[in-house]
Amino acid sequence: MTILTRKQNTPLKLIIIGGGYAGLSALITVRKQVPDAEITLIDPRPYHLIITRLHETVHRPLDSIQIPYSVLANRFNFSHKQGSISFNEEQLKVWNLNKTIQFGEESLPFDYLLIATGALPIQAVNEAAVYDLNAISQQGFASVLQHFIATTEAHEKTINIVGAGPTGIQFAFEIAHVLSSCHADYQLNLIDGGDKLLTAFPAEIGDYVEKRMIEKSISVIKNQFYQGIQANEMVLKQRQTGEKSTQTSDLTLLLLGKKPELLLHANSSGQVMLNHKPLTAIFTAGDCSYYDDLGSNLMTSQSALRKGKAAANNILREAGILCFCLPYMHQDIGYLLSLGANDAIGWIGSKNNIISGLPAFIAKEAIEAQYNWLLSGVDTYIV
Ligand SMILES: Cc1cc2nc3c(=O)[nH]c(=O)nc-3n(C[C@H](O)[C@H](O)[C@H](O)COP(=O)(O)OP(=O)(O)OC[C@H]3O[C@@H](n4cnc5c(N)ncnc54)[C@H](O)[C@@H]3O)c2cc1C
């Protein structure tokens, strides 16, 4: 990439809404190339959460996967404003015109705005003994599980995980490991509305996971949709017949996936498109964005990261700081699923190239390490 001098002499003002994978990779990319840029990050959390490691909070404290924004702000020289910003398409048009957003009483001017607010849990709950992604992201799961084990006298207790996507499966293996090491002989169920596991992946991956589940005494209950829970009775609906049944649940994890509150369409530079026209000063990246051209729109950390970098480089191009950069063309190059200590499965390079066991576990750790390096200032990602 060729670096030009900026058209004007004033420092570039960038506001990023959302400090997840996409927001931070964009921030770091801009900071590396424009040391004097004035960057403001808005996020309601006081810390960045390494959510791809959330299942590990079954046995380790939540703060081991949190990095305070104050630490990152010192490292990458930005200002963090703690709060949430609401917006809709009309609001975006006004922001694009005025190049200012309102944060409480404060008016924040910008040259460019990047929206990277991610996605929200599909179904949030507020019931005792039911934990969804929000609850686990806020308090972890190790203390919940330890408390449950410590205060449970009867042997026949049931833990249900609803949602057998990658997140539910990873949680199931971690919980099975903790139960076994505490000699807590509870029933552990994984409940899903589909009739097969991991249908978006090659069949071999689902087969391997099911085999391992049998070994770990995790029962899979398929074709059942979660309808709700009262006290410790969960209501399920059979997929084909619609028949309702109840399932005892002393502890429930509701891991039904995430979807963006407002999906923003973007061109291949990451510029938000409204009515087929780009908002020239507003970009988007990550799970809240859908790029209309070539690259992957999967809701994965690697797509979020690559979109963040692509959007950042295109912002610099628009600002006259870079003279050239490529559009977003990233295709996912693998996906690995952790199955507890020293085991994992997934594909790397192509979906035909499946790895499992210790090699997959090591590859997954390497992917996490690469992200840790990025957050410590060493960028090894190739765009
Ligand atoms: C439990 C779990 C495990 C996963 N494991 C994997 C994995 O192993 N591999 C993989 O590739 N992908 C995985 N994913 C998917 C991956 O984590 C996401 O694709 C990625 O986090 C998306 O990045 P993002 O920056 O778009 O959003 P996020 O990382 O979710 O970040 C969004 C940020 O925006 C902030 N925010 C939200 N709304 C507002 C607002 N209104 N104003 C201001 N800030 C706001 C949030 O606080 C958050 O910090 C996993 C997801 C989950 C939930």
The ligand as a Tripos MOL2 file, in Angstrom:
@<TRIPOS>MOLECULE
LIG
   53    58     1     0     0
SMALL
NO_CHARGES

@<TRIPOS>ATOM
      1 C1        -19.9210  -17.6140   22.3940 C.3       1 LIG1
      2 C2        -19.3900  -17.3250   21.0220 C.ar      1 LIG1
      3 C3        -18.3210  -18.0430   20.5220 C.ar      1 LIG1
      4 C4        -17.8140  -17.7770   19.2510 C.ar      1 LIG1
      5 N1        -16.7620  -18.5070   18.7840 N.ar      1 LIG1
      6 C5        -16.2640  -18.2410   17.5640 C.ar      1 LIG1
      7 C6        -15.1380  -18.9590   17.0690 C.ar      1 LIG1
      8 O1        -14.6200  -19.8740   17.7140 O.2       1 LIG1
      9 N2        -14.6410  -18.6140   15.8400 N.ar      1 LIG1
     10 C7        -15.2100  -17.6080   15.0900 C.ar      1 LIG1
     11 O2        -14.7140  -17.3350   13.9920 O.2       1 LIG1
     12 N3        -16.2710  -16.9350   15.5330 N.ar      1 LIG1
     13 C8        -16.8110  -17.2100   16.7430 C.ar      1 LIG1
     14 N4        -17.8950  -16.5020   17.1990 N.ar      1 LIG1
     15 C9        -18.4190  -15.4120   16.3820 C.3       1 LIG1
     16 C10       -17.5750  -14.1520   16.5830 C.3       1 LIG1
     17 O3        -17.3090  -13.9740   17.9470 O.3       1 LIG1
     18 C11       -18.2930  -12.9460   16.0290 C.3       1 LIG1
     19 O4        -18.4690  -13.1610   14.6480 O.3       1 LIG1
     20 C12       -17.4690  -11.6740   16.2830 C.3       1 LIG1
     21 O5        -17.4030  -11.4150   17.6680 O.3       1 LIG1
     22 C13       -18.1070  -10.4850   15.5740 C.3       1 LIG1
     23 O6        -17.3470   -9.3650   15.8380 O.3       1 LIG1
     24 P1        -18.0360   -7.9280   15.8850 P.3       1 LIG1
     25 O7        -16.9540   -6.9530   16.1450 O.co2     1 LIG1
     26 O8        -18.9160   -7.7330   14.7270 O.co2     1 LIG1
     27 O9        -19.0170   -7.9910   17.1380 O.3       1 LIG1
     28 P2        -18.6890   -8.2030   18.6750 P.3       1 LIG1
     29 O10       -17.4020   -8.8890   18.8620 O.co2     1 LIG1
     30 O11       -19.9280   -8.8090   19.2350 O.co2     1 LIG1
     31 O12       -18.5330   -6.7260   19.2320 O.3       1 LIG1
     32 C14       -19.5710   -5.7930   19.2040 C.3       1 LIG1
     33 C15       -19.2390   -4.6990   20.2220 C.3       1 LIG1
     34 O13       -20.1670   -3.6540   20.0350 O.3       1 LIG1
     35 C16       -20.6290   -3.1880   21.2910 C.3       1 LIG1
     36 N5        -21.9710   -2.6230   21.0630 N.ar      1 LIG1
     37 C17       -23.0910   -3.3020   20.7620 C.ar      1 LIG1
     38 N6        -24.1190   -2.4420   20.5910 N.ar      1 LIG1
     39 C18       -23.6100   -1.2020   20.7790 C.ar      1 LIG1
     40 C19       -24.1670    0.1140   20.7440 C.ar      1 LIG1
     41 N7        -25.4650    0.3080   20.4610 N.pl3     1 LIG1
     42 N8        -23.3710    1.1800   20.9870 N.ar      1 LIG1
     43 C20       -22.0540    0.9810   21.2640 C.ar      1 LIG1
     44 N9        -21.4610   -0.2300   21.3100 N.ar      1 LIG1
     45 C21       -22.2420   -1.3000   21.0740 C.ar      1 LIG1
     46 C22       -20.6260   -4.4360   22.1650 C.3       1 LIG1
     47 O14       -20.5460   -4.1060   23.5390 O.3       1 LIG1
     48 C23       -19.3690   -5.1670   21.6620 C.3       1 LIG1
     49 O15       -18.2120   -4.7870   22.3950 O.3       1 LIG1
     50 C24       -18.4060  -16.7590   18.4680 C.ar      1 LIG1
     51 C25       -19.4920  -16.0310   18.9680 C.ar      1 LIG1
     52 C26       -19.9840  -16.3060   20.2340 C.ar      1 LIG1
     53 C27       -21.1450  -15.5070   20.7560 C.3       1 LIG1
@<TRIPOS>BOND
     1     1     2 1
     2     2     3 ar
     3     2    52 ar
     4     3     4 ar
     5     4     5 ar
     6     4    50 ar
     7     5     6 ar
     8     6     7 ar
     9     6    13 1
    10     7     8 2
    11     7     9 ar
    12     9    10 ar
    13    10    11 2
    14    10    12 ar
    15    12    13 ar
    16    13    14 ar
    17    14    15 1
    18    14    50 ar
    19    15    16 1
    20    16    17 1
    21    16    18 1
    22    18    19 1
    23    18    20 1
    24    20    21 1
    25    20    22 1
    26    22    23 1
    27    23    24 1
    28    24    25 2
    29    24    26 1
    30    24    27 1
    31    27    28 1
    32    28    29 2
    33    28    30 1
    34    28    31 1
    35    31    32 1
    36    32    33 1
    37    33    34 1
    38    33    48 1
    39    34    35 1
    40    35    36 1
    41    35    46 1
    42    36    37 ar
    43    36    45 ar
    44    37    38 ar
    45    38    39 ar
    46    39    40 ar
    47    39    45 ar
    48    40    41 1
    49    40    42 ar
    50    42    43 ar
    51    43    44 ar
    52    44    45 ar
    53    46    47 1
    54    46    48 1
    55    48    49 1
    56    50    51 ar
    57    51    52 ar
    58    52    53 1
@<TRIPOS>SUBSTRUCTURE
     1 LIG1         1 GROUP 0 **** ****
